[in-house]
Amino acid sequence: MSDAEIGVGPWEGPWPDDPRFDPELLGHGDRRNVVDRYRYWTMEAIVADLDARRHDFHVAIENWQHDFNIGSIVRTANAFAAREVHIVGKRRWNRRGAMVTDRYQHVRHHDGVEDLARWAHDAGLPLIAVDNLPGSVPLETTELPRACVLVFGQEGPGITEAMRAASDRTVSIAQFGSTRSINAGAAAAIAMHAWIRQHAVTRSA
């Protein structure tokens, strides 16, 4: 599909008298990857609307090796309306997989595990690490807290020892094949959707 076929063209008919609409988008069309309810809206209006209905879970990602999965995790967090995404470690992260959804998703940086743990403690949010480690409990039978931080490690090494020690609980995703682990981005999507199934009220897009 070409860029010209994505989204909608210029607004037809009288322009809406609504400050949420962007005159430039109304005049030239809206080719962004947004749901229909946000067509022609300014980015600021979209973020404000999302802020009014974001969910109570946060997502934290360790970023020590510039993991390419981080972008896709941010994109999934946006799709499930996570409250915030927390990048732990290196400030720079691979945004390619985010597909510009980071423009609409609040992203906070923490220098290290201690910084995240301190912030979560002050906010009254338990850290729930997601990794297939000895002593972890099955995600499938775990009641996730409504307000929490779902924590993910990097592709390959997974959650660091420091992060696991700082976490209130570690949950694992059931696997039945030959592979030792699943992709970090896929694991994050599964865990976020588990929270959604337990706590979110179904809404139309």
C-alpha positions in Angstrom: 0.0 0.0 0.0 1.4 3.4 -1.0 1.5 6.4 1.4 -1.2 8.0 -0.7 -3.7 5.2 0.2 -3.2 5.4 3.9 -5.6 7.5 5.9 -8.0 10.1 4.4 -7.7 12.9 2.0 -8.6 16.6 2.5 -11.8 17.3 4.5 -14.9 17.7 2.3 -17.6 20.2 3.2 -17.6 23.0 5.8 -14.7 22.7 8.2 -15.6 21.6 11.8 -15.6 24.3 14.4 -13.6 22.3 16.9 -10.2 23.3 18.3 -9.1 19.7 18.3 -8.9 19.7 14.5 -5.7 20.7 12.7 -6.3 23.1 9.8 -3.3 21.7 7.9 -4.6 18.2 8.2 -8.1 19.3 7.2 -6.7 21.0 4.1 -4.2 18.3 3.0 -5.5 15.1 4.4 -4.5 12.9 7.3 -2.1 10.0 6.4 -1.1 9.2 9.9 -1.4 5.7 11.5 -4.2 6.6 13.9 -7.6 5.2 14.6 -10.5 6.9 12.8 -11.7 8.8 15.9 -8.5 10.8 15.8 -8.5 11.7 12.1 -7.6 15.4 11.5 -6.9 15.9 15.2 -3.8 17.7 16.4 -1.2 15.6 18.1 -1.8 17.6 21.3 -5.5 16.9 21.2 -4.9 13.1 20.7 -2.5 13.0 23.7 -4.9 14.9 25.9 -7.8 12.5 25.0 -5.6 9.5 25.7 -4.5 11.0 29.0 -8.1 11.1 30.1 -8.5 7.3 29.6 -5.1 5.7 30.0 -5.0 2.5 32.0 -3.3 2.1 35.4 -0.4 -0.1 34.4 3.0 1.2 33.4 5.7 -0.6 31.3 9.4 -0.5 32.1 12.2 -1.8 29.8 15.8 -2.3 30.6 18.0 -0.7 28.0 21.6 -1.6 28.3 22.3 -2.9 24.8 20.2 -0.7 22.6 17.6 -3.5 22.2 15.7 -3.2 18.9 12.6 -4.6 20.7 12.1 -1.4 22.7 10.3 0.4 19.8 7.8 -2.4 19.3 7.1 -2.6 23.1 6.4 1.2 23.1 4.1 0.7 20.2 2.2 -2.1 22.0 2.1 0.0 25.2 0.4 2.8 23.1 -2.1 0.3 21.6 -3.1 -0.8 25.1 -3.1 2.7 26.5 -0.4 2.2 29.2 0.0 5.1 31.6 3.7 5.5 30.9 6.7 3.7 29.4 9.9 3.8 31.5 13.3 3.3 29.8 15.9 2.1 32.3 19.5 2.5 31.5 20.7 4.2 28.3 18.7 7.3 27.4 18.9 6.6 23.7 16.7 3.8 22.4 15.8 2.3 19.0 12.6 4.1 17.9 12.2 2.4 14.6 9.8 -0.2 15.8 7.7 2.4 17.6 6.3 3.6 14.3 6.1 7.2 15.7 3.7 6.0 18.5 6.1 7.5 21.0 4.7 10.9 20.0 1.4 9.9 21.7 2.9 7.8 24.6 4.5 9.3 27.7 8.0 8.0 28.0 10.1 8.5 31.1 13.8 7.8 31.5 15.6 6.3 34.6 19.3 6.1 34.9 19.2 2.7 36.5 17.3 0.1 38.5 17.5 2.0 41.8 16.1 5.1 40.2 13.1 3.2 38.8 12.6 1.3 42.1 12.6 4.6 44.0 10.1 6.2 41.7 7.8 3.1 41.8 8.0 3.0 45.6 7.1 6.7 45.9 4.2 6.2 43.4 2.9 3.1 45.4 3.4 0.8 42.3 4.7 -2.7 42.6 7.2 -3.9 40.1 6.2 -7.1 38.3 9.1 -8.6 36.4 8.2 -10.8 33.4 10.8 -13.5 32.7 11.0 -17.3 32.7 13.3 -17.6 35.7 13.5 -20.2 38.5 11.0 -19.2 41.2 8.7 -17.3 38.9 4.9 -17.8 39.1 2.8 -18.5 36.0 1.3 -15.3 34.4 -1.7 -17.4 33.3 -2.8 -18.0 36.9 -1.6 -14.7 38.5 -3.9 -11.8 39.4 -1.9 -8.8 38.3 -2.3 -5.6 40.4 -4.5 -3.0 38.8 -1.9 -0.4 39.3 1.6 -1.8 38.7 4.7 -1.6 36.5 5.3 -4.5 34.2 9.0 -4.9 33.8 10.8 -6.4 30.9 14.5 -7.2 30.3 16.5 -7.3 27.1 16.4 -9.8 24.2 18.8 -12.6 25.2 19.9 -11.8 28.8 16.4 -10.9 30.0 15.8 -9.3 33.4 19.0 -8.3 35.2 19.7 -9.6 38.7 19.4 -6.1 40.1 16.0 -5.6 38.5 14.7 -9.0 39.7 15.8 -8.2 43.3 14.0 -4.8 43.1 10.8 -6.4 41.8 7.9 -7.4 44.0 7.1 -10.5 41.9 8.4 -12.4 38.9 5.9 -14.0 36.5 6.6 -16.3 33.6 4.8 -17.1 30.3 4.0 -20.7 29.7 5.8 -22.2 26.7 5.3 -25.6 25.1 7.8 -25.8 22.3 11.6 -26.4 22.0 12.8 -22.8 22.2 14.2 -21.6 25.5 12.5 -18.2 25.3 10.3 -16.0 23.2 11.0 -12.6 21.6 11.0 -9.8 24.2 8.5 -7.8 22.2 6.2 -10.7 22.0 6.5 -11.4 25.7 5.7 -7.8 26.5 2.6 -7.9 24.3 1.4 -11.1 26.0 1.9 -9.7 29.5 0.2 -6.4 28.6 -2.8 -8.2 27.1 -3.0 -10.4 30.3 -3.4 -7.1 32.3 -6.0 -5.9 29.7 -8.0 -9.1 30.0 -8.1 -8.9 33.8 -8.8 -5.2 34.3 -9.8 -3.2 31.2 -13.4 -2.4 30.3 -13.9 -3.1 26.6 -14.2 0.1 24.6 -14.7 0.8 21.0 -11.8 2.4 19.2 
